[in-house]
Amino acid sequence: MLKSIAVMTSGGDSPGMNACARAVVRTALYEGVEVWGINNGYHGLLDEDMFKMERKDVGDIIQRGGTFLGTARCKRWEKPEGRMQGYKNLVDRGIQGLVVIGGDGSLRGASLLSKETGIPIVGLPGTIDNDVWGSDYTIGCDTAANTIIDAINKLRDTASAHRRCIVLEVMGHRCGWLAMTAGIAGGAEYILVPEEEYDLDAICADMAKAYKAGKRYILVVVAEGAGSGQEIGKYIAEHTNIDTRVSVLGHIQRGGSPTVIDRVKASQLGEQAALAIISGLSDIVFGFNKGHVVSINLHDAVNNKKTLDPEYAHLARVLF
């Protein structure tokens, strides 16, 4: 049984990270284990920006977006000498295990540290993209999807009033889960994602036909990895003569108070991670499968690509 662990958040922030870190800390303290907080991701680990935590340090944070520990992307961590320095900084403080809350890149960095040093590592999938292999859910994806839905609801009002086509660009470089889920829930006519090819000329032809038949507005949701919203909007306007506007939602998707789902699920994952690392387990990512918490091999999680549920793509076509 480990006597001292550390927790950190890394990579892009996501709503629910605070709830997750809170659960890790309070579970460990409940079990009589010392907990260290690492500020600003791997930067903090390399710069020795760490502190011992008490229950009060995670009070009044479950409802907050972002991460109270701070986060960053760290180039120094990509080099073996950087990871060895981070390991030394942990050992110097008697820290025996590390919980990393972050996305694919952050978990990949944790996987390398485990392979090179043998220190116990448990990962938790903190990313709004919902793109971590082996898990149906990642911390923050529900809040981000609801943020997009709120934008769609508002954009529909102005689109209908002016008979416009609205192109909404959302996050998702390699994974279209956010665009697909929010597009279906928001009733978008077209959903463009990196996982599926699309024919913009055919889409424009369909749009022109629909407007000629009296349609008042069209909503197009585009994942950033499927193309530039600005360029797609310009193409639609030029090839259909439909009044077209583009909205790029950007980093507003990362913020906001987490939903009930993100608070509860993140807390469940945090508790399981703390119990696992304290027990000496390593190289695990905790996620969800069909509503239940599951453990996933860390190295498998970072070396496999999650695919978009084909049932979502089918549903989007049926409901168009």
Order of alpha helices (4+ residues) and beta strands (2+ residues): beta-alpha-beta-alpha-beta-alpha-beta-alpha-beta-alpha-beta-alpha-beta-alpha-beta-alpha-beta-alpha-beta-beta-alpha-alpha
